[in-house]
Amino acid sequence: MTSTSLRTGLAALAAAALLTIGVPATALALPTGTVSAAAAEEDAPATCALCLYLISGAEERIDNGASPEQALDQAVAALPASLRPAGQALVDTYRDRILDLLKAGFSPQDICLHLGLCAPSSGRSCPAT
C-alpha cells in the first residue's frame, strides 16, 4: 500500500469516526494555498486531527511517566472505539518515526507535519484530549 492510499484510507476512517462523535468533517477544513497535493485530499483534515489527537495523548502520558512506547500504545487504546482502527493503522505505519520524534521532544504539530499528515499552513492547534 502506498503512503497516499494509506493516507486516504486513514482519512476516510478518521472522518467517519469523527462524525460519530459529533465533529463534522467541514469543521476540520484546512485553508487552501500552500498545502501539498496529499494534504489537499478531501479527507486530509480528519487524518491531521487524528494524528494531533493521538500524539498529544501520547505526549501527555509521557509527561505522566510512561515510556514513549507505552504512551503511544495507551493513546491508541484510549481512543473512542470508532477511531481506534484508524489510530492503530497510523501507529502501525509510522511507529518508529513517531517514537524517534517523541523522544527528541518534537511537538504533536511538528510530528504530524513531519509525517505528512498535516499541512504546514494549517496552523491547527491540537484538539482537547
SULHU-V729561 format. One record per helix or strand of 3 or more residues. SS is the DSSP state (2 for helix, 1 for strand). FROM is the first residue (numbers start at 0). LEN is the number of residues. If there is no record, write none. Layout:
BEGIN
ss;from;len
SS;FROM;LEN
SS;FROM;LEN
END
This chain:
BEGIN
ss;from;len
2;2;18
2;24;4
2;43;20
2;67;11
2;80;23
2;107;7
END
